[in-house]
Amino acid sequence: MTTKNNALTFQTGEAVVYPSHGVGLITGIEEQEIAGFKLKLLVMTLVHN
């Protein structure tokens, strides 16, 4: 994870902690348009809770 203009950026393969679900591994990053807004979404696989 790095910071750029005060925004967090993640890369595939990084481990993250999702507070209510536990430790996860980022397996992909997708961009989707929802209600006219382009969103960057992280795809995670939970490793341990």
C-alpha positions in Angstrom: 0.0 0.0 0.0 1.3 3.5 -0.9 -0.1 6.9 -0.7 -0.5 9.4 -3.6 -2.3 12.7 -3.1 -3.7 11.4 0.2 -5.4 8.5 -1.5 -4.6 4.9 -0.7 -3.5 2.6 -3.5 -3.4 -1.2 -3.3 -1.9 -3.8 -5.5 -2.9 -7.4 -6.3 -1.3 -9.8 -3.9 -1.3 -7.5 -0.9 -2.7 -8.6 2.4 -5.3 -6.4 4.1 -7.3 -6.4 7.3 -11.1 -5.9 6.9 -12.2 -5.1 10.5 -15.5 -7.1 10.5 -14.2 -10.1 8.4 -10.5 -10.5 9.2 -7.4 -10.9 7.0 -7.9 -10.9 3.2 -5.7 -11.1 0.1 -6.4 -8.7 -2.8 -6.9 -10.9 -5.8 -7.9 -8.3 -8.3 -8.8 -4.7 -8.9 -11.8 -3.8 -11.1 -13.3 -0.6 -12.3 -17.1 -0.4 -12.6 -19.5 2.4 -13.4 -22.4 2.7 -10.9 -25.0 5.5 -11.1 -22.7 7.5 -13.4 -19.7 7.2 -11.1 -16.6 5.3 -12.0 -15.5 3.3 -9.0 -12.3 1.2 -8.4 -13.2 -1.9 -6.5 -10.9 -4.4 -4.7 -11.6 -8.1 -5.1 -10.6 -9.9 -2.0 -10.4 -13.5 -0.8 -10.7 -13.9 3.0 -7.7 -15.8 4.4 -8.4 -15.8 8.1 -11.1 -14.4 10.4 
